[in-house]
Amino acid sequence: MINRRQALALAVASTTPLATAPTWAQDAPWPTKPITLVLPFPAGGQTDGVARLLGKNLEPLLGQPVVVDNRPGANSLIGTNLVARSAPDGHTLLLNMTALVSNPVLLPNVNYDPHKDFAPVARLYELPALWAVPGNGPKTLAEFVEKAKAAKEPLNFATTGHASSSHYFGELFGRSANIKLNHVPYKGEAPILPDLTAGRLDAAVISSASALAFGGDGRVRVLAANGTRRWKVLPDVPTFLELGVPGISNESFCGIFAPTRTPKAVVDKLHKAIQQVMATPEFQKQMLAYGLEVAPAITPEQFAAVMKKATDEWVTIKKNSAIRVE
């Protein structure tokens, strides 16, 4: 969740190209019509702003409009399935996160294979999952563990849903720290924050955008982040790994994907254009301002390897988990 001032700034930025550039599409057979970028999340949020910012800055490079099509629902499955069934001509693309690979592992009746039905185009950014407490809560993760061990009842922690990746992070943390935690699932992050800031929750897994919006004035305190290194947007927040909590350092990503069998020449051209946009200091600055870190440039083939690694990690997490999905 981002505050009103940040949302307004992002809305302005997302409709203004960062730089003018000569189109190089006129000598290629693609694109020949507007490109639809399917976003399996609601309009108005952080990811929606990024999609529109990216689309507007791709347009002068591709020579065609990039239209964001919000298709939220079912933990991103509605929009994802739509793209999986689309024509592989490069005119329908998907922007999705790690859920693309974790959903088939964690959820029943998922009708796509992320590695067979999609061609990775470009990794956009990495995103942390953050363990946060109310502003007057424990000052360190060690203090939180002490509080949990001393409590007569399990402390409550909130996430955006049962069997979500954040739910698994909380379970892993509780098992590693030898503490009991009670999971409280919410329908999205927005309703979590009022309960967290008011102290009705003991902890929650929140996004970097919420950490910036609610942590700056002390309404929440972030104790730890997932990943293998500290995040640029929150350099003072230690990782679970450096605090001695293993198992919460798996791959996370947000990227652009095309239906499988999309011509390699199209994937390569789109990859080049996206990397050109992401390399600009203006784009990187705007992403950091909203709690997002542009990922180091990798090839589509390297991105496929990242996806495979993430899948393997989630298979292991689920195998060792007590969470069950009916």
N, C-alpha and C positions, 0 to 999 in steps of 0.2 A: 504494500500500500504506500502511495506517495501522497505528500501533502498538496494543498491547493496550488501553492506557488510553483512547486516542482512540476505538477501536472500541466499547468499552463505553459511553463517554459518548454516542456517536452512536446506539447501539442504544436507550439510555434515552430520548434526545431524540426519536427517530423514532417512539416509541410514545406520546408525550405531546403533546397539542395545545398550541400556544403560547398560545392565548387562546380563551376561550369567545366565541361569537358566535351571534346568533339565526339560525336557519335561514330562508332565503328561498326554499326550494324548494317549499313547500307550495302556492304559487299558480302554479306553472308545470308544464307537462307533462313536464319533464325535471329531474332523473333520476327514473325510476320503479322502479329496481332498483339493486343494487350496481354500481359502476363498476369495470371491470377495467383496471388500468394495466399494460400489457405492457412489461417491461424486458428488452431483448435481451442482458443481461449476467448473470453469475452472482450468486447471493445472497451476502451477507456483505461485499461490497466497498463502496467509497465511493459509487458511483452508486446502489447498492441502498439504502444508508442514506438518501440524499437522497430517493429515491422514496418510502420509507416515512414519512419525516418530512413530506414534502409531502402525502402521502395522508391521514395522520392529522389534519393541520390543515385539510384541505379538507372532511373529513366533517361537522363542525358547520355549515359554510356550505352544503353541498349536501344535507344531510339523508339521505345514503345512505353505506354503507361504501365505501371505496376499497381494492380488493384488488390488491396487487402480484403480478404473474404473471411470474416469471423464465423467459425463453425464450432462453438463451444459445446461441451457436454461429454458425459461418460468418461471423465478423466482423460480427455483429448482423443478418445477413440472415434468420435463422429467425424471430425475433420480429417483425421489420419486415414480412416477407411475410404473417405471420399477421394483423396489423392492417390491412394493405392490402386483405385479402380479407374483413374483418369488416363487419358491418352498420353503415351510417353513421348510427347513432342516438345517438351520444354516450356509449354505455355501454362501449365498448372504445377505449382510448387507447394511444398509444405515447410512451414517453420514450426519446429517442435523441439522439445527438450529431451532429457534422459528418459522421460516416460515412454518415448518411442520404443526403447529396448527393454525397459523394466516392466511395462504393462504386460507383454506376453509371458513374462516370468511370474509376475505376482498375481495376475488376475485370470479368472477362468473365461473361456469362450472368446478369446481374442482372435480375430479372423485374419490377421496379417502376420507376415514374417518380416521383421525389420531389416534382415540381411538379404532376403530374396525379393522383396517387393519394393524396395527403395534403393535409389542410388544416392549416396551422400555427395553433396556439392561443396559445402563450406561450413566449417565450425565458426560460429559467430562469437560466442562468449562462454565463459565458465561462470558458474553461480554457486555460492556457498549456501549450506543449510546451517543456521545459527541457533545455538541454544541460548535462550534469553529468559530473564526473570524480571519481575517488577522492579522499578527503580529503587525501591527500598529493600530489595531482596539481597541474597548473598552476594558478596563482592567477587568471589572466585568460584571456580568449579569445585575445588576442594571443600569450600564452605557449604556449597549446595549438597555435596555428598554427606557431609557431617550432619546437616539439617535433616536430610532424608533418613539417615540411620537413627537419628534421635526421635523422629516423629512416630507417634502412636499409630497413625494411619498412613498408607502410601501417599506421597505427594502427587498432585495432579500435573500432567503436562498435556498441552494441546497441540494438535496438528491439523492439517487440512483434510484429513479423512482416514478412516480405517484402512489398513494395508497400504497406505501411501508410503512413499520412500521415507518421509519424515517419521512416520510411525515406526518403521524399522530402525531408523537411527536412534530413536528414544529407547526402543527395546534393547538394542545393542549396548547403549550407554548404561542402562540399568543393570544389565547382566555383568558387564565389565566392572562396574563400580560396586557390585554386590548390594544394590539397593532395590527396593520395590517402588515402582511408579505406576500410577493409574492413568491410562490413556483416555483423553477426552477428544473425540473427533468433532471437527467443525466443518461446515460447508464453505470452504474458502478461508482465506487469511483475514479478510476484513473484520468479521465478527470476533476473531480471536483477540485483537489488540485492545478493545475496551475492557475486556475481562482481565487481560494480562496487566494492563496499566493500573487497574483498580485493585489488583491483588486478589482477585477471585480465582486466579490460576497461580500455581507455584512456578510454572515454567511453560515455555512454548517453543516450537521450532518455527522460526520466522525467516523472511527473506532479507537480503541486504538493503532493499529499498525501505522496508519497515524499520530496520535497524538505524538507518540514517535519519528517517523522519521522526522516530520516537526515542531514539537514543541520544540525539543531540541535546535535548532539553531534560534528559534524566528520567523520562517516563518509563523507560526500560533499560536494562543493563544486559549486554551480550557477554556471555562467559566463555564461549568456545565456538569454533567453526569446524566444519568438515574440510577435508582436503589434505594435501601433503605439504602445503606451504601457506604462509599467511597471505591474506588477500589485500590487494592494494587499496581497496575501498575502506578496509577496516584494519589498518596495519597494527593496531594495538591489541587486537583480539587473537589469542593463541589458538592453535588447532587442537582438536581432541588428541591427535597423535603426539604432539609435543607435551601434552599434559598426561601422557601415559595411558590414554584410552585407545586401544587398537580397534580396527574394523570399521572406522567411520572416515575413511580416506578414499572412498571409491570415486571413479570418474564421474564428472557431471558436465553437461554440455547443453548448449542450445545451438541449433544449426539449421541449414537449408537442405532440403531433400527433394529429389525428383522421383517420379515413378521409375521403377526398373525398366530397362531397355530404352531409356532415353539416350539418344546418340551421344557418344563420348565427346564429340566436337562441341555439342551444345553444353554439356556439363562443364567442359574445360573453359569455354567462353564465359559462362556464368560465374564460374569460380574466379576467373581473372577479374571480372568486373566487381565482384563482392570484395575481393582482397584489396582492390584499388580504393574502394570506398572506406574500408576499415583501416587502411593505412594512414588516412588523413588525421592530423592532430585534432582537428575540430570534432570529428566523429568520436575519437577516443575520449576526448574531454567530456563530451556530452554523455557518453556511456558511463564514465566514472561518476559523474554528477548524480546519476540515478542508481548508483550502487552496483554497476555492472562492469566487468573487466573484459575487454576485448581479448580474445584468445590468440596466442601466437599462431602465425600462418602455418598451415599444414596442407598437404595435397588431399584430394578426395580419397585416394588410396590409404593414406595415413589416417584419415577420418574414419574410414571403414574399420581400421584396426582398433581405433578408440572405441567404436561401437561394440566390437566383439569383446574387448576387454571389459567394458561396462556390463555386457550381458553375463559374462562369466562371473563377475563379482556379485551380481544380483542373484544368480543361481546359488552361489555359496551362501549368501545372506539368507535367502529363503530356506535353504536346507537346514541351516542352524537356528531357525527361528521357531518360536511357539505361536506366531500369528497365523491364524487360519482364515481362509476366505471361502465362503460357501458358494 
